[in-house]
Amino acid sequence: QVQLVESGGGLVQAGGSLRLSCAASRRIFSLRAMGWYRQAPGKQRELVATITRGGSTNYADSVKGRFIISRDSAKNTVYLQMNSLKLEDTAVYYCNADDFQTDSWGQGTQVTVSS
């Protein structure tokens, strides 16, 4: 398994920006993919964005053009830059790592967007 530690959540006004970070306990190039998911109250956890070992990215339709997933291999860290935040982006955001055998999850970080 991979230990993941998220940071960067908080309270932000609609239209604002936040950057989430996810530090992994292993070299991220050893992983199949890493990603961000989110879960709003009363809703199922949903995919936000992923980045593969090869650098391919994938985004949920709801965040395309607003969120950017990136990585820093030297720091074994994946980021989620969130711009033009909307009220509906409010959720707990979880980092995920796929190491070809199992999925690992971080503890989650709360993002709250206010009007």
Disulfide bonds with the S-S distance in Angstrom:
Cys22-Cys95 2.01
